[in-house]
Amino acid sequence: PGADVTTSPPRPVAPGTAPGGPRRVAVGRAQLGGRPWLTIAAGIVAVGGAIALALSFSPSHPTLPTHGAKHHAPARTTPATTKTVPPGTVVTPVAQTPRSATYRTSTTPFEVVLTASGPCWVRATETTTGSVLWTGTLASGERQALPATGQVLVELGAPDAVAVSLNGKPVRLPSGFQAPLDLTFRTS
């Protein structure tokens, strides 16, 4: 008695529910209770996993030390050509390990030619003078000639992607070679 009570209009009752009983309210995904963030997070994880997997299979090429050399010859590559070589004219190493091989030539000057079937980083140095003959990455189908007069060290990052010749004769790489591979060419 004496209390002032205000009443509000009655709320509509959903079909199948009793007045004053529990009500079912439809809630959309964007409203409370939805989990769109879970779908987004799963997508981000899947994309990140795919990128990580792709990067684990991509070839890595170690960076070559420059040893203070600031002058590198510009890349002068030419398209590769195929040449048939008679049997018995293959240049074999006079010394070899899985990571290096040494070859001899009886001519001075001589020429080492690299022909790429896939990407390969290369650094060629004339060891008697320390001068860099050429450094760079050969792409598939490219050819690089290295004319020399003294002892030459050719470092190959992906030796399985390069055919090497000495004075026009194919060079046999050491059996069981590993990357990177150092090839030394010198006169007899």
ChimeraX commands (.cxc) that place a marker at each C-alpha (Angstrom):
marker #1 position 0.00,0.00,0.00 radius 0.5
marker #1 position 1.19,3.39,-0.84 radius 0.5
marker #1 position 3.93,2.13,-3.24 radius 0.5
marker #1 position 3.98,3.59,-6.69 radius 0.5
marker #1 position 4.31,0.73,-9.20 radius 0.5
marker #1 position 4.74,1.39,-12.87 radius 0.5
marker #1 position 3.88,-1.34,-15.28 radius 0.5
marker #1 position 5.21,-1.75,-18.75 radius 0.5
marker #1 position 3.27,-3.14,-21.65 radius 0.5
marker #1 position 3.36,-6.93,-21.86 radius 0.5
marker #1 position 6.08,-8.50,-24.07 radius 0.5
marker #1 position 5.02,-10.65,-26.97 radius 0.5
marker #1 position 5.39,-14.36,-26.27 radius 0.5
marker #1 position 7.09,-16.58,-28.83 radius 0.5
marker #1 position 4.92,-19.40,-30.14 radius 0.5
marker #1 position 5.39,-22.60,-28.17 radius 0.5
marker #1 position 6.48,-20.92,-24.93 radius 0.5
marker #1 position 4.52,-20.20,-21.84 radius 0.5
marker #1 position 4.01,-16.60,-20.72 radius 0.5
marker #1 position 6.70,-15.74,-18.18 radius 0.5
marker #1 position 8.73,-18.96,-19.03 radius 0.5
marker #1 position 12.09,-19.27,-20.73 radius 0.5
marker #1 position 12.31,-17.84,-24.21 radius 0.5
marker #1 position 14.41,-18.89,-27.14 radius 0.5
marker #1 position 16.13,-16.08,-28.92 radius 0.5
marker #1 position 17.75,-16.59,-32.32 radius 0.5
marker #1 position 21.32,-15.30,-32.28 radius 0.5
marker #1 position 23.23,-14.76,-35.56 radius 0.5
marker #1 position 26.95,-15.46,-36.08 radius 0.5
marker #1 position 27.82,-11.76,-35.94 radius 0.5
marker #1 position 26.06,-11.41,-32.59 radius 0.5
marker #1 position 27.10,-12.71,-29.20 radius 0.5
marker #1 position 27.87,-16.36,-29.19 radius 0.5
marker #1 position 29.08,-16.49,-32.85 radius 0.5
marker #1 position 32.70,-17.49,-33.55 radius 0.5
marker #1 position 33.80,-15.90,-36.84 radius 0.5
marker #1 position 37.21,-15.21,-35.27 radius 0.5
marker #1 position 37.76,-18.96,-34.98 radius 0.5
marker #1 position 37.28,-19.39,-38.73 radius 0.5
marker #1 position 39.63,-16.47,-39.46 radius 0.5
marker #1 position 42.28,-17.80,-37.07 radius 0.5
marker #1 position 42.12,-21.27,-38.67 radius 0.5
marker #1 position 42.55,-19.69,-42.11 radius 0.5
marker #1 position 45.58,-17.70,-40.96 radius 0.5
marker #1 position 47.17,-20.82,-39.47 radius 0.5
marker #1 position 46.53,-22.78,-42.69 radius 0.5
marker #1 position 48.04,-20.06,-44.90 radius 0.5
marker #1 position 51.06,-19.70,-42.57 radius 0.5
marker #1 position 51.61,-23.47,-42.64 radius 0.5
marker #1 position 51.45,-23.52,-46.45 radius 0.5
marker #1 position 54.01,-20.69,-46.67 radius 0.5
marker #1 position 56.34,-22.41,-44.18 radius 0.5
marker #1 position 56.08,-25.66,-46.15 radius 0.5
marker #1 position 56.83,-23.91,-49.44 radius 0.5
marker #1 position 59.85,-22.13,-47.94 radius 0.5
marker #1 position 61.22,-25.39,-46.53 radius 0.5
marker #1 position 61.38,-26.83,-50.07 radius 0.5
marker #1 position 62.81,-23.73,-51.75 radius 0.5
marker #1 position 66.47,-23.90,-52.59 radius 0.5
marker #1 position 68.72,-21.81,-50.45 radius 0.5
marker #1 position 71.86,-20.31,-51.82 radius 0.5
marker #1 position 74.56,-19.32,-49.38 radius 0.5
marker #1 position 75.91,-15.84,-49.65 radius 0.5
marker #1 position 79.41,-15.75,-51.03 radius 0.5
marker #1 position 81.98,-13.75,-49.11 radius 0.5
marker #1 position 83.39,-10.87,-51.11 radius 0.5
marker #1 position 86.86,-10.77,-49.49 radius 0.5
marker #1 position 86.97,-7.03,-50.09 radius 0.5
marker #1 position 86.53,-7.32,-53.86 radius 0.5
marker #1 position 84.35,-4.44,-54.97 radius 0.5
marker #1 position 84.81,-4.80,-58.69 radius 0.5
marker #1 position 82.85,-7.59,-60.29 radius 0.5
marker #1 position 82.66,-8.14,-63.97 radius 0.5
marker #1 position 79.17,-7.53,-65.35 radius 0.5
marker #1 position 77.19,-10.63,-66.22 radius 0.5
marker #1 position 77.77,-11.56,-69.84 radius 0.5
marker #1 position 75.69,-14.60,-70.44 radius 0.5
marker #1 position 74.63,-16.12,-73.71 radius 0.5
marker #1 position 71.97,-18.71,-74.49 radius 0.5
marker #1 position 73.14,-22.31,-74.05 radius 0.5
marker #1 position 73.79,-24.51,-77.04 radius 0.5
marker #1 position 74.09,-28.29,-77.17 radius 0.5
marker #1 position 77.28,-29.83,-78.52 radius 0.5
marker #1 position 77.96,-33.50,-79.29 radius 0.5
marker #1 position 81.33,-34.68,-77.99 radius 0.5
marker #1 position 83.16,-37.74,-79.33 radius 0.5
marker #1 position 83.76,-40.48,-76.74 radius 0.5
marker #1 position 87.08,-40.37,-74.87 radius 0.5
marker #1 position 87.34,-36.59,-74.84 radius 0.5
marker #1 position 86.03,-36.02,-71.31 radius 0.5
marker #1 position 88.27,-34.12,-68.89 radius 0.5
marker #1 position 88.64,-36.05,-65.63 radius 0.5
marker #1 position 89.90,-34.72,-62.30 radius 0.5
marker #1 position 93.51,-35.37,-61.27 radius 0.5
marker #1 position 92.47,-35.01,-57.62 radius 0.5
marker #1 position 89.01,-35.03,-56.07 radius 0.5
marker #1 position 86.89,-35.02,-52.91 radius 0.5
marker #1 position 83.11,-34.73,-52.61 radius 0.5
marker #1 position 83.52,-30.92,-52.27 radius 0.5
marker #1 position 86.39,-30.21,-54.70 radius 0.5
marker #1 position 88.19,-31.34,-57.84 radius 0.5
marker #1 position 91.36,-30.29,-59.64 radius 0.5
marker #1 position 91.81,-30.40,-63.43 radius 0.5
marker #1 position 94.89,-29.83,-65.60 radius 0.5
marker #1 position 95.17,-28.33,-69.03 radius 0.5
marker #1 position 98.19,-28.28,-71.30 radius 0.5
marker #1 position 97.23,-25.03,-73.05 radius 0.5
marker #1 position 97.65,-21.42,-72.00 radius 0.5
marker #1 position 95.42,-19.46,-72.23 radius 0.5
marker #1 position 92.48,-21.77,-71.63 radius 0.5
marker #1 position 88.72,-21.36,-71.35 radius 0.5
marker #1 position 86.23,-22.80,-68.85 radius 0.5
marker #1 position 82.60,-22.63,-69.97 radius 0.5
marker #1 position 79.60,-23.05,-67.65 radius 0.5
marker #1 position 76.19,-23.95,-69.08 radius 0.5
marker #1 position 73.25,-23.88,-66.65 radius 0.5
marker #1 position 70.28,-26.23,-66.73 radius 0.5
marker #1 position 68.90,-24.58,-63.57 radius 0.5
marker #1 position 69.76,-21.65,-61.30 radius 0.5
marker #1 position 73.31,-21.74,-59.88 radius 0.5
marker #1 position 75.43,-19.12,-58.16 radius 0.5
marker #1 position 79.01,-18.95,-59.35 radius 0.5
marker #1 position 82.21,-17.22,-58.36 radius 0.5
marker #1 position 85.28,-17.62,-60.55 radius 0.5
marker #1 position 88.61,-16.30,-59.29 radius 0.5
marker #1 position 92.05,-16.37,-60.89 radius 0.5
marker #1 position 93.92,-17.58,-57.81 radius 0.5
marker #1 position 97.38,-16.49,-58.95 radius 0.5
marker #1 position 96.30,-12.82,-59.01 radius 0.5
marker #1 position 93.25,-12.95,-56.73 radius 0.5
marker #1 position 91.13,-11.19,-59.36 radius 0.5
marker #1 position 87.48,-12.15,-59.70 radius 0.5
marker #1 position 86.80,-13.30,-63.26 radius 0.5
marker #1 position 83.04,-13.46,-62.83 radius 0.5
marker #1 position 80.49,-13.76,-60.07 radius 0.5
marker #1 position 76.72,-14.04,-60.29 radius 0.5
marker #1 position 73.82,-16.43,-60.68 radius 0.5
marker #1 position 73.31,-18.31,-63.92 radius 0.5
marker #1 position 69.70,-18.96,-64.85 radius 0.5
marker #1 position 68.52,-22.03,-66.70 radius 0.5
marker #1 position 69.74,-21.94,-70.30 radius 0.5
marker #1 position 72.48,-19.37,-69.70 radius 0.5
marker #1 position 76.15,-19.86,-70.59 radius 0.5
marker #1 position 79.20,-18.12,-69.12 radius 0.5
marker #1 position 82.70,-18.28,-70.65 radius 0.5
marker #1 position 85.70,-17.77,-68.36 radius 0.5
marker #1 position 88.92,-17.15,-70.32 radius 0.5
marker #1 position 92.03,-17.56,-68.13 radius 0.5
marker #1 position 95.81,-17.81,-68.20 radius 0.5
marker #1 position 96.61,-18.78,-64.60 radius 0.5
marker #1 position 95.09,-21.10,-62.03 radius 0.5
marker #1 position 91.30,-20.62,-61.72 radius 0.5
marker #1 position 88.98,-21.55,-58.86 radius 0.5
marker #1 position 85.31,-21.91,-59.84 radius 0.5
marker #1 position 82.86,-22.17,-56.94 radius 0.5
marker #1 position 79.44,-23.65,-57.82 radius 0.5
marker #1 position 76.44,-23.37,-55.51 radius 0.5
marker #1 position 74.33,-25.94,-57.39 radius 0.5
marker #1 position 76.81,-28.10,-59.32 radius 0.5
marker #1 position 74.10,-30.53,-60.43 radius 0.5
marker #1 position 72.55,-27.66,-62.44 radius 0.5
marker #1 position 75.68,-26.81,-64.45 radius 0.5
marker #1 position 77.61,-28.49,-67.25 radius 0.5
marker #1 position 81.29,-27.51,-67.27 radius 0.5
marker #1 position 83.71,-27.68,-70.19 radius 0.5
marker #1 position 87.44,-27.01,-70.48 radius 0.5
marker #1 position 88.68,-25.88,-73.91 radius 0.5
marker #1 position 85.53,-27.32,-75.49 radius 0.5
marker #1 position 85.75,-30.71,-73.76 radius 0.5
marker #1 position 83.17,-31.72,-71.11 radius 0.5
marker #1 position 84.44,-31.85,-67.53 radius 0.5
marker #1 position 83.52,-34.83,-65.37 radius 0.5
marker #1 position 82.58,-33.72,-61.85 radius 0.5
marker #1 position 83.89,-35.83,-58.94 radius 0.5
marker #1 position 81.80,-38.87,-58.08 radius 0.5
marker #1 position 79.47,-38.27,-55.13 radius 0.5
marker #1 position 80.02,-34.50,-55.29 radius 0.5
marker #1 position 78.28,-32.20,-52.80 radius 0.5
marker #1 position 77.26,-28.57,-52.95 radius 0.5
marker #1 position 78.91,-26.13,-52.88 radius 0.5
marker #1 position 81.62,-27.54,-55.12 radius 0.5
marker #1 position 85.06,-25.99,-55.81 radius 0.5
marker #1 position 86.68,-26.73,-59.18 radius 0.5
marker #1 position 90.33,-25.77,-59.71 radius 0.5
marker #1 position 91.77,-25.52,-63.24 radius 0.5
marker #1 position 95.51,-25.16,-63.78 radius 0.5
marker #1 position 98.11,-25.61,-66.47 radius 0.5
marker #1 position 100.42,-28.63,-66.33 radius 0.5
marker link #1:1,2 radius 0.2
marker link #1:2,3 radius 0.2
marker link #1:3,4 radius 0.2
marker link #1:4,5 radius 0.2
marker link #1:5,6 radius 0.2
marker link #1:6,7 radius 0.2
marker link #1:7,8 radius 0.2
marker link #1:8,9 radius 0.2
marker link #1:9,10 radius 0.2
marker link #1:10,11 radius 0.2
marker link #1:11,12 radius 0.2
marker link #1:12,13 radius 0.2
marker link #1:13,14 radius 0.2
marker link #1:14,15 radius 0.2
marker link #1:15,16 radius 0.2
marker link #1:16,17 radius 0.2
marker link #1:17,18 radius 0.2
marker link #1:18,19 radius 0.2
marker link #1:19,20 radius 0.2
marker link #1:20,21 radius 0.2
marker link #1:21,22 radius 0.2
marker link #1:22,23 radius 0.2
marker link #1:23,24 radius 0.2
marker link #1:24,25 radius 0.2
marker link #1:25,26 radius 0.2
marker link #1:26,27 radius 0.2
marker link #1:27,28 radius 0.2
marker link #1:28,29 radius 0.2
marker link #1:29,30 radius 0.2
marker link #1:30,31 radius 0.2
marker link #1:31,32 radius 0.2
marker link #1:32,33 radius 0.2
marker link #1:33,34 radius 0.2
marker link #1:34,35 radius 0.2
marker link #1:35,36 radius 0.2
marker link #1:36,37 radius 0.2
marker link #1:37,38 radius 0.2
marker link #1:38,39 radius 0.2
marker link #1:39,40 radius 0.2
marker link #1:40,41 radius 0.2
marker link #1:41,42 radius 0.2
marker link #1:42,43 radius 0.2
marker link #1:43,44 radius 0.2
marker link #1:44,45 radius 0.2
marker link #1:45,46 radius 0.2
marker link #1:46,47 radius 0.2
marker link #1:47,48 radius 0.2
marker link #1:48,49 radius 0.2
marker link #1:49,50 radius 0.2
marker link #1:50,51 radius 0.2
marker link #1:51,52 radius 0.2
marker link #1:52,53 radius 0.2
marker link #1:53,54 radius 0.2
marker link #1:54,55 radius 0.2
marker link #1:55,56 radius 0.2
marker link #1:56,57 radius 0.2
marker link #1:57,58 radius 0.2
marker link #1:58,59 radius 0.2
marker link #1:59,60 radius 0.2
marker link #1:60,61 radius 0.2
marker link #1:61,62 radius 0.2
marker link #1:62,63 radius 0.2
marker link #1:63,64 radius 0.2
marker link #1:64,65 radius 0.2
marker link #1:65,66 radius 0.2
marker link #1:66,67 radius 0.2
marker link #1:67,68 radius 0.2
marker link #1:68,69 radius 0.2
marker link #1:69,70 radius 0.2
marker link #1:70,71 radius 0.2
marker link #1:71,72 radius 0.2
marker link #1:72,73 radius 0.2
marker link #1:73,74 radius 0.2
marker link #1:74,75 radius 0.2
marker link #1:75,76 radius 0.2
marker link #1:76,77 radius 0.2
marker link #1:77,78 radius 0.2
marker link #1:78,79 radius 0.2
marker link #1:79,80 radius 0.2
marker link #1:80,81 radius 0.2
marker link #1:81,82 radius 0.2
marker link #1:82,83 radius 0.2
marker link #1:83,84 radius 0.2
marker link #1:84,85 radius 0.2
marker link #1:85,86 radius 0.2
marker link #1:86,87 radius 0.2
marker link #1:87,88 radius 0.2
marker link #1:88,89 radius 0.2
marker link #1:89,90 radius 0.2
marker link #1:90,91 radius 0.2
marker link #1:91,92 radius 0.2
marker link #1:92,93 radius 0.2
marker link #1:93,94 radius 0.2
marker link #1:94,95 radius 0.2
marker link #1:95,96 radius 0.2
marker link #1:96,97 radius 0.2
marker link #1:97,98 radius 0.2
marker link #1:98,99 radius 0.2
marker link #1:99,100 radius 0.2
marker link #1:100,101 radius 0.2
marker link #1:101,102 radius 0.2
marker link #1:102,103 radius 0.2
marker link #1:103,104 radius 0.2
marker link #1:104,105 radius 0.2
marker link #1:105,106 radius 0.2
marker link #1:106,107 radius 0.2
marker link #1:107,108 radius 0.2
marker link #1:108,109 radius 0.2
marker link #1:109,110 radius 0.2
marker link #1:110,111 radius 0.2
marker link #1:111,112 radius 0.2
marker link #1:112,113 radius 0.2
marker link #1:113,114 radius 0.2
marker link #1:114,115 radius 0.2
marker link #1:115,116 radius 0.2
marker link #1:116,117 radius 0.2
marker link #1:117,118 radius 0.2
marker link #1:118,119 radius 0.2
marker link #1:119,120 radius 0.2
marker link #1:120,121 radius 0.2
marker link #1:121,122 radius 0.2
marker link #1:122,123 radius 0.2
marker link #1:123,124 radius 0.2
marker link #1:124,125 radius 0.2
marker link #1:125,126 radius 0.2
marker link #1:126,127 radius 0.2
marker link #1:127,128 radius 0.2
marker link #1:128,129 radius 0.2
marker link #1:129,130 radius 0.2
marker link #1:130,131 radius 0.2
marker link #1:131,132 radius 0.2
marker link #1:132,133 radius 0.2
marker link #1:133,134 radius 0.2
marker link #1:134,135 radius 0.2
marker link #1:135,136 radius 0.2
marker link #1:136,137 radius 0.2
marker link #1:137,138 radius 0.2
marker link #1:138,139 radius 0.2
marker link #1:139,140 radius 0.2
marker link #1:140,141 radius 0.2
marker link #1:141,142 radius 0.2
marker link #1:142,143 radius 0.2
marker link #1:143,144 radius 0.2
marker link #1:144,145 radius 0.2
marker link #1:145,146 radius 0.2
marker link #1:146,147 radius 0.2
marker link #1:147,148 radius 0.2
marker link #1:148,149 radius 0.2
marker link #1:149,150 radius 0.2
marker link #1:150,151 radius 0.2
marker link #1:151,152 radius 0.2
marker link #1:152,153 radius 0.2
marker link #1:153,154 radius 0.2
marker link #1:154,155 radius 0.2
marker link #1:155,156 radius 0.2
marker link #1:156,157 radius 0.2
marker link #1:157,158 radius 0.2
marker link #1:158,159 radius 0.2
marker link #1:159,160 radius 0.2
marker link #1:160,161 radius 0.2
marker link #1:161,162 radius 0.2
marker link #1:162,163 radius 0.2
marker link #1:163,164 radius 0.2
marker link #1:164,165 radius 0.2
marker link #1:165,166 radius 0.2
marker link #1:166,167 radius 0.2
marker link #1:167,168 radius 0.2
marker link #1:168,169 radius 0.2
marker link #1:169,170 radius 0.2
marker link #1:170,171 radius 0.2
marker link #1:171,172 radius 0.2
marker link #1:172,173 radius 0.2
marker link #1:173,174 radius 0.2
marker link #1:174,175 radius 0.2
marker link #1:175,176 radius 0.2
marker link #1:176,177 radius 0.2
marker link #1:177,178 radius 0.2
marker link #1:178,179 radius 0.2
marker link #1:179,180 radius 0.2
marker link #1:180,181 radius 0.2
marker link #1:181,182 radius 0.2
marker link #1:182,183 radius 0.2
marker link #1:183,184 radius 0.2
marker link #1:184,185 radius 0.2
marker link #1:185,186 radius 0.2
marker link #1:186,187 radius 0.2
marker link #1:187,188 radius 0.2
view
